[in-house]
Amino acid sequence: DGSWAEPGHLVAGLDRDGARALGRAFGQVAVFEWSQAAGVLAVVACDGARVVGRPARVAPVQATGAGAGPPGEGAGPSGC
């Protein structure tokens, strides 16, 4: 219903196993994985092999803050 929201972080350059490990380290059940090249947004379980993905249409976002750079491929922890 869209009522749940929490801060998330993008970590570019991690492979799927690295993203899972990072998610587990921060107590996450799953992480989002975005592949710009494939145009797919996936939810990846941190404790197993389950991956649910679908084609994604991602709107451009203006990067702000220290270390902000161009968007790229990557996966990072985000609460699910």
BAKOL-678765 format. One record per residue (C-alpha): residue number from 1; residue in three letters; chain; x, y, z. Coordinates in pm, 1 decimal, padded with zeros to 6 digits. Layout:
% BAKOL-678765
+-----+-----+----+----------+----------+----------+
|   i |  aa | ch |       c1 |       c2 |       c3 |
+-----+-----+----+----------+----------+----------+
| NUM | ALA |  A |        X |        Y |        Z |
...
+-----+-----+----+----------+----------+----------+
***
This chain:
% BAKOL-678765
+-----+-----+----+----------+----------+----------+
|   i |  aa | ch |       c1 |       c2 |       c3 |
+-----+-----+----+----------+----------+----------+
|   1 | ASP |  A |  00000.0 |  00000.0 |  00000.0 |
|   2 | GLY |  A |  00307.0 |  00228.5 | -00004.5 |
|   3 | SER |  A |  00288.2 |  00312.1 |  00365.8 |
|   4 | TRP |  A |  00635.8 |  00177.0 |  00452.0 |
|   5 | ALA |  A |  00944.9 |  00380.7 |  00372.7 |
|   6 | GLU |  A |  01296.3 |  00394.3 |  00509.9 |
|   7 | PRO |  A |  01629.6 |  00534.9 |  00393.7 |
|   8 | GLY |  A |  01832.2 |  00327.2 |  00150.8 |
|   9 | HIS |  A |  02180.2 |  00339.0 |  00005.1 |
|  10 | LEU |  A |  02321.2 |  00262.5 | -00337.7 |
|  11 | VAL |  A |  02651.4 |  00078.0 | -00353.6 |
|  12 | ALA |  A |  02783.5 |  00057.5 | -00709.0 |
|  13 | GLY |  A |  03015.7 | -00216.4 | -00828.4 |
|  14 | LEU |  A |  02918.4 | -00500.6 | -00594.8 |
|  15 | ASP |  A |  02841.0 | -00842.2 | -00733.1 |
|  16 | ARG |  A |  02531.0 | -01023.5 | -00607.5 |
|  17 | ASP |  A |  02714.8 | -01224.9 | -00339.7 |
|  18 | GLY |  A |  02883.9 | -00910.9 | -00207.8 |
|  19 | ALA |  A |  02551.7 | -00728.3 | -00192.6 |
|  20 | ARG |  A |  02393.4 | -01017.9 | -00003.8 |
|  21 | ALA |  A |  02679.9 | -01021.9 |  00247.0 |
|  22 | LEU |  A |  02656.4 | -00645.8 |  00298.7 |
|  23 | GLY |  A |  02280.4 | -00669.3 |  00344.2 |
|  24 | ARG |  A |  02319.9 | -00945.9 |  00604.3 |
|  25 | ALA |  A |  02581.1 | -00737.5 |  00788.2 |
|  26 | PHE |  A |  02322.0 | -00460.9 |  00824.9 |
|  27 | GLY |  A |  02038.1 | -00694.4 |  00927.2 |
|  28 | GLN |  A |  01849.6 | -00677.9 |  00596.5 |
|  29 | VAL |  A |  01623.7 | -00954.5 |  00468.9 |
|  30 | ALA |  A |  01678.9 | -00856.2 |  00104.7 |
|  31 | VAL |  A |  01850.5 | -00599.9 | -00114.5 |
|  32 | PHE |  A |  01750.6 | -00429.3 | -00436.9 |
|  33 | GLU |  A |  01967.8 | -00492.2 | -00740.4 |
|  34 | TRP |  A |  01947.9 | -00265.4 | -01042.3 |
|  35 | SER |  A |  02108.9 | -00350.2 | -01374.7 |
|  36 | GLN |  A |  02108.7 | -00049.4 | -01602.8 |
|  37 | ALA |  A |  02237.7 | -00257.5 | -01894.5 |
|  38 | ALA |  A |  01960.5 | -00516.1 | -01863.1 |
|  39 | GLY |  A |  01695.6 | -00268.3 | -01750.1 |
|  40 | VAL |  A |  01596.5 | -00493.9 | -01459.3 |
|  41 | LEU |  A |  01519.0 | -00413.3 | -01097.2 |
|  42 | ALA |  A |  01534.5 | -00719.7 | -00872.0 |
|  43 | VAL |  A |  01477.3 | -00803.0 | -00507.4 |
|  44 | VAL |  A |  01749.9 | -01042.5 | -00391.5 |
|  45 | ALA |  A |  01715.8 | -01243.2 | -00067.9 |
|  46 | CYS |  A |  02018.0 | -01202.8 |  00160.2 |
|  47 | ASP |  A |  01996.4 | -01555.8 |  00303.3 |
|  48 | GLY |  A |  01935.3 | -01765.8 | -00006.8 |
|  49 | ALA |  A |  01916.9 | -01787.3 | -00381.5 |
|  50 | ARG |  A |  01572.9 | -01627.7 | -00430.2 |
|  51 | VAL |  A |  01567.4 | -01341.2 | -00680.5 |
|  52 | VAL |  A |  01255.1 | -01168.3 | -00807.7 |
|  53 | GLY |  A |  01311.5 | -00926.2 | -01092.8 |
|  54 | ARG |  A |  01117.1 | -00732.9 | -01349.3 |
|  55 | PRO |  A |  01186.8 | -00477.1 | -01620.6 |
|  56 | ALA |  A |  01236.9 | -00135.8 | -01467.4 |
|  57 | ARG |  A |  01172.6 |  00213.2 | -01586.5 |
|  58 | VAL |  A |  01390.9 |  00437.9 | -01375.3 |
|  59 | ALA |  A |  01344.9 |  00814.5 | -01385.0 |
|  60 | PRO |  A |  01661.3 |  01026.2 | -01373.8 |
|  61 | VAL |  A |  01745.6 |  01152.1 | -01025.3 |
|  62 | GLN |  A |  01962.2 |  01450.5 | -00944.7 |
|  63 | ALA |  A |  02256.6 |  01334.2 | -00730.5 |
|  64 | THR |  A |  02331.5 |  01551.4 | -00427.5 |
|  65 | GLY |  A |  02572.4 |  01549.5 | -00138.1 |
|  66 | ALA |  A |  02934.4 |  01454.9 | -00089.5 |
|  67 | GLY |  A |  03053.6 |  01177.6 | -00315.5 |
|  68 | ALA |  A |  02749.8 |  01199.9 | -00540.8 |
|  69 | GLY |  A |  02834.7 |  01072.4 | -00884.0 |
|  70 | PRO |  A |  02670.8 |  00942.6 | -01195.5 |
|  71 | PRO |  A |  02430.8 |  00651.1 | -01161.9 |
|  72 | GLY |  A |  02554.8 |  00307.9 | -01257.3 |
|  73 | GLU |  A |  02497.0 | -00057.3 | -01197.8 |
|  74 | GLY |  A |  02506.6 | -00186.1 | -00847.8 |
|  75 | ALA |  A |  02331.8 | -00339.8 | -00557.8 |
|  76 | GLY |  A |  02309.7 | -00223.1 | -00204.6 |
|  77 | PRO |  A |  02122.0 | -00276.7 |  00116.3 |
|  78 | SER |  A |  01771.6 | -00146.3 |  00141.5 |
|  79 | GLY |  A |  01501.0 | -00255.7 |  00378.3 |
|  80 | CYS |  A |  01227.5 | -00466.5 |  00227.1 |
+-----+-----+----+----------+----------+----------+
***
